[in-house]
């Protein structure tokens, strides 16, 4: 059996594959690096697959917490793992957009499914999941409730500040001037989408476009990304575990020597 | 007892110590000291026995020895914006405190600025001239969008050299010594040629030295371009590194060179060790950089226009077309697997061209180009973890290209 673990800044994911590459388990815990979630999510995945630790032949760890996880045979970056995971589900994918808690990245795949190029956000938090968290706090709602708010938006409010702290002040000022929470919520989604699309355009947005990562569960972001890029965006059934799936596929390749 | 021959590294350290101690001694005995922009026409000032020190060079040393933040914050406290170049902020901090543990320089009697490396530096030196109430000799080398240098531009810079000579005759009370000028030009050209021949040794596969060695050696090229002792070092470097090639040695003793890359931009001095270790971990060696190349000036001795063309023709003073061609040529000549671009918060000109250079170089060479965020001397603008992720993903991408898997 082959194990892929993805320890991000705000969640931990694990996927187990059998010797033939079939997915036996995929688990997510919404706690990231610095917590015990990395070890816990592995236990959960093993339990779900009815396996013991000894049954795992090879483990690959990825994500922001990859350096600190001791139990893996190899650590590989999120870039390669997301690329690998996406190609296994969408062989025609050429662009991957992954918005995580701490960073946003766009990956261009070549016709053989290899990473041809990638761009990541700079150290600024705009365009990442953290930006949405801050917006949810200002709008006094849970992060998953943001999309419901955004769906009821009547107009688009532009949030132009790239700095998350500035954007927070900008939103507070919009609200005090009478803007609705719904319109502001949608404005926040548009702001992320604009930022991510501008970044992706640096390497070119080619069909098919697949989005991964926890933020892709948010329909408001998807809608905004579609509008900004003019592209159809595919989202896998379990977008959060794609990095872990890619890690598991690479574990299987490394562990069985089948490249 | 027989005299032990110094290694290039030991000679480098000795020369840098001598340079900084020499500046303080010069000041004490009344020799005029000037603070100069890093690619100023030092030949002219050597003739007048003006001791040149380079705040950018000192800034790099202060950054590498992790003392820059203190001076930067002092400058910001005085009212200088955090958007200014961090070399300038380190220097403004130093000009006020006038002491640091890392490397001291004497206060100047004269300021020299050439804007062939940067346009912001004009304001930096103007500000120093006002703050310190000192004369400033300024060489205007306007940024050029043209691929070729025009005759007008070269004449414009050469005329400023003539004007500087007249100003210096008045400043020192000494007539200009043509013979000495020719001699300094000869030494400078010899050093420029030797420096280039050392850089070109990196074309060997594996390269006999790692790019971080050159970041260190560069310090002497900034301060000793017109001095005979520089010649001794560059000859020694050439011999030492050639011997390494002969014996098949690569850049590191304990790791093979797996990937060869161009480093575009200035080093992150406060994180020299982090960036060195991260690249080495993945077997990535810097074999070329426009930063190394900038100080190897050569021209026709005795020809002021030719010298002006060299100073006006620096890559930092040229448009994107020149930059792209240079990188594309190096990818081929140095057999590079990719390019790393430092998006340097301090450096406006480099940031201006980064994305477009990335796009064009990738398109022409088919090699991956990665950009990371950092700063030359401000330690607050760099994240080691983010750097590592980008570099590791860059290595994985180059690996795919190499192995095809």
Interface residues (C-beta under 8 A of the other chain):
Chain A: X64 X67 X76 X77 X78 X79 X80 X103 X114 X115 X116 X117 X118 X119 X120 X122 X123 X202 X259
Chain B: X343 X355 X358 X359 X362 X368 X370 X371 X373 X381 X383 X385 X386 X388 X389 X390 X392 X393 X396 X397 X400 X405
